[in-house]
Amino acid sequence: LPIWPRLVGAAAVVALLVAIDAGAVLGYPSGNGYQPRRSPLNVAVSGSPATSYPGGEVNYRVDVTNESDVVLLPDMTLTLTLAPGMHLVGAPKLLTGQGCTGDVVVRCHLDYLAPRQPTTLWFGIQFSEPGIHRLLARSSSNGFEGPPATAFDVPVGS
C-alpha cells in the first residue's frame, strides 16, 4: 500500500482521540467525566469577633467556591480541624449539603458544586483556655483534595 492512505488513517485516529479527550475535559456531549487531580476550590474562613476569652465564643463563616468554569465537583467534603481548647457550639448550618459529623475533626458533606457555584457554612466555637487557637479548613471533591488547608487564628486572652 502507498504511504498516504496510512498517514491519513493515522491522522484520523489521532484527531478522534483528541476530540474524545476534549469532550471529557469539557463535560460534552454528556455528563462530566473529567475531574482534575486537585479540585479547583477556593476556601475562605472568617470569624467574629476577632479575639476572645476563655468561655467566650466566636462565630465562624466558611465560604467554599468551585472556581472552574466547566467542572462539576461531586461528593464535596469540607473538613474542619479544631485545635485543643476549641469546642463546637451546636450543629453547623450549611447552605447546601447533608450536614456535619464529629467534634474535633468535623466533616461536612456539601453534596456537589456546579461550575462557579459557592456555598457557605456557619458555626460557633467556644474557647476553654487562653492562647492562639487555629482552625483549619480543608476541602475535597470525589476523593481529590482541594487547595492546601486554610488557617484562621483567634487569640484568646486570659
C-alpha angles and dihedrals in degrees: 000000000000117000096241098071090050092049092048090049092049091048090051091052092049091048090050092051091049090051091050092050092047089051091052092049093049096040091242139174094007131003131332109288096165132076125168119239090247112046113236096238135143118206120192124182127195134170139192130239097030093218134031145178134232106292091020127117136225122200112221132201123195119191118196119189132184101226096192123105093208113017121096109209112214129190094025118193129184114197120198120193116199121206120231110284093035118111127186112237108212128324118317116250115233128199089208133009145051102287141263136284133195140045111230095019107034118195117196120193108214098179105220140332121218118216111298091001118144128201133186137215124196127193143149129237126198120203123220101184140029123259140077108311118200126202116197120203119193128176134201139174127206089345094308115119120237124215121322114290117287113229127207120186126202120190111220115198127207 
